[in-house]
Amino acid sequence: MLKVRYQLRHVYDEPRWIGSEYLGGNFRAFEGEYELTGDAGSTHVRFDLRIDPGVKVPRPAARMLNQAVMGRALEDLKSRVEVVTSGAQ
């Protein structure tokens, strides 16, 4: 099993945008950002992700990598939003 490691710093333009600054890891480049829109009843999230692994990767493997990173990123965002909205911070 291949382990992929990376470190990000998140930058904020509250309340509508969260960006990711790539600090290092197994990728040549990594960029991601969330754009949040909505009203008091709901929030919609658009997530853009751009990863350059630095080597040629077969399309199925690239899709799996993107899905794994996106899934984890969205889970982390959801968890953080739930903590903040509960007042626990």
KEKE-3310 file (N, C-alpha, C; in steps of 0.2 Angstrom, whole numbers, plus 5000, padded with zeros to 4 digits):
npx = (5004:5003:5008:5003:5009:5006:5007:4997:4993:4980:4972:4961:4947:4936:4918:4918:4928:4940:4957:4971:4987:5001:5013:5022:5028:5023:5020:5022:5015:5001:4985:4971:4954:4940:4924:4911:4894:4877:4863:4854:4848:4855:4871:4881:4895:4909:4922:4938:4951:4968:4981:4998:5007:5020:5025:5021:5005:4994:4978:4966:4972:4975:4963:4958:4967:4963:4950:4952:4959:4950:4939:4944:4947:4934:4928:4935:4933:4919:4919:4926:4917:4906:4911:4914:4902:4895:4900:4911:4924)
npy = (4994:5011:5025:5042:5058:5074:5092:5105:5122:5132:5146:5160:5169:5175:5176:5168:5160:5148:5144:5133:5132:5124:5116:5106:5089:5073:5078:5087:5099:5106:5112:5119:5125:5131:5137:5146:5147:5153:5154:5158:5146:5136:5130:5130:5122:5124:5115:5116:5107:5104:5094:5090:5076:5075:5065:5054:5048:5034:5036:5030:5028:5041:5047:5040:5045:5058:5057:5052:5062:5073:5068:5066:5080:5086:5079:5084:5097:5097:5092:5102:5113:5109:5109:5122:5128:5123:5129:5125:5127)
npz = (5000:4996:5004:5005:5009:5015:5019:5024:5025:5030:5023:5025:5020:5027:5027:5016:5009:5008:5007:5002:5007:5001:5010:5009:5005:4997:4984:4968:4967:4974:4976:4983:4985:4994:4991:4998:4998:5001:5012:5027:5029:5023:5017:5003:4995:4985:4979:4973:4967:4963:4959:4957:4955:4951:4944:4930:4931:4930:4923:4931:4943:4946:4947:4959:4968:4968:4973:4985:4992:4991:4997:5010:5013:5013:5023:5034:5033:5036:5049:5056:5054:5061:5074:5076:5074:5085:5095:5102:5098)
capx = (5000:5007:5006:5004:5009:5007:5006:4994:4991:4974:4971:4954:4944:4929:4916:4916:4933:4946:4962:4976:4994:5005:5020:5027:5025:5025:5018:5026:5011:4995:4981:4964:4951:4933:4920:4905:4888:4871:4859:4853:4845:4859:4877:4884:4902:4912:4929:4942:4957:4973:4987:5003:5011:5027:5027:5015:5001:4989:4971:4963:4976:4975:4956:4958:4971:4959:4944:4954:4961:4944:4935:4946:4946:4928:4926:4939:4929:4913:4920:4928:4911:4902:4914:4913:4894:4892:4902:4916:4930)
capy = (5000:5017:5031:5049:5062:5081:5096:5111:5128:5135:5153:5162:5176:5174:5170:5164:5157:5145:5141:5129:5133:5118:5117:5100:5082:5069:5081:5093:5105:5105:5118:5118:5130:5131:5144:5144:5152:5151:5158:5156:5139:5131:5132:5126:5122:5122:5113:5115:5103:5103:5090:5088:5072:5075:5059:5052:5043:5032:5040:5027:5030:5049:5048:5037:5049:5064:5056:5051:5068:5077:5065:5068:5087:5088:5077:5088:5104:5096:5091:5109:5118:5107:5111:5130:5130:5120:5134:5122:5129)
capz = (5000:4995:5009:5003:5014:5013:5024:5021:5029:5027:5023:5026:5018:5030:5028:5010:5005:5012:5002:5005:5005:5001:5014:5008:5005:4991:4977:4966:4968:4977:4977:4984:4988:4995:4990:5002:4997:5004:5016:5034:5029:5020:5014:4997:4995:4979:4981:4968:4969:4958:4962:4952:4959:4949:4940:4926:4935:4926:4924:4936:4950:4947:4950:4966:4973:4969:4977:4992:4995:4991:5002:5017:5014:5014:5030:5039:5033:5039:5056:5058:5054:5066:5080:5077:5075:5091:5100:5106:5095)
cpx = (5004:5004:5008:5004:5010:5005:5003:4993:4985:4974:4964:4953:4937:4924:4915:4921:4938:4951:4967:4983:4998:5012:5025:5024:5027:5023:5022:5022:5004:4991:4974:4961:4943:4930:4913:4900:4882:4867:4858:4851:4850:4866:4879:4891:4904:4919:4933:4949:4962:4979:4991:5007:5018:5029:5020:5012:4995:4982:4967:4966:4975:4968:4955:4961:4966:4953:4946:4955:4955:4940:4937:4946:4939:4925:4929:4935:4923:4914:4922:4922:4907:4905:4913:4906:4892:4895:4908:4923:4936)
cpy = (5006:5022:5037:5053:5069:5085:5103:5116:5131:5142:5155:5169:5175:5179:5165:5160:5154:5142:5137:5131:5127:5119:5111:5093:5078:5072:5086:5099:5102:5111:5116:5124:5128:5137:5142:5150:5149:5156:5155:5148:5134:5134:5127:5127:5120:5121:5112:5112:5102:5100:5089:5083:5072:5070:5057:5046:5041:5035:5036:5028:5037:5050:5045:5042:5056:5063:5055:5057:5073:5074:5067:5075:5089:5085:5081:5095:5103:5096:5098:5113:5115:5109:5118:5131:5128:5125:5131:5125:5126)
cpz = (5000:5000:5005:5008:5012:5019:5021:5027:5026:5028:5022:5023:5021:5028:5022:5006:5010:5007:5006:5002:5006:5004:5012:5008:4998:4984:4975:4967:4970:4979:4978:4987:4989:4994:4993:5000:5000:5008:5023:5034:5027:5017:5008:4997:4988:4981:4974:4970:4963:4961:4956:4956:4957:4945:4936:4930:4930:4928:4930:4943:4951:4950:4957:4970:4974:4973:4984:4996:4996:4997:5009:5018:5016:5021:5035:5039:5037:5047:5059:5059:5060:5073:5081:5078:5082:5097:5104:5104:5098)
residu = (MET:LEU:LYS:VAL:ARG:TYR:GLN:LEU:ARG:HIS:VAL:TYR:ASP:GLU:PRO:ARG:TRP:ILE:GLY:SER:GLU:TYR:LEU:GLY:GLY:ASN:PHE:ARG:ALA:PHE:GLU:GLY:GLU:TYR:GLU:LEU:THR:GLY:ASP:ALA:GLY:SER:THR:HIS:VAL:ARG:PHE:ASP:LEU:ARG:ILE:ASP:PRO:GLY:VAL:LYS:VAL:PRO:ARG:PRO:ALA:ALA:ARG:MET:LEU:ASN:GLN:ALA:VAL:MET:GLY:ARG:ALA:LEU:GLU:ASP:LEU:LYS:SER:ARG:VAL:GLU:VAL:VAL:THR:SER:GLY:ALA:GLN)
# end
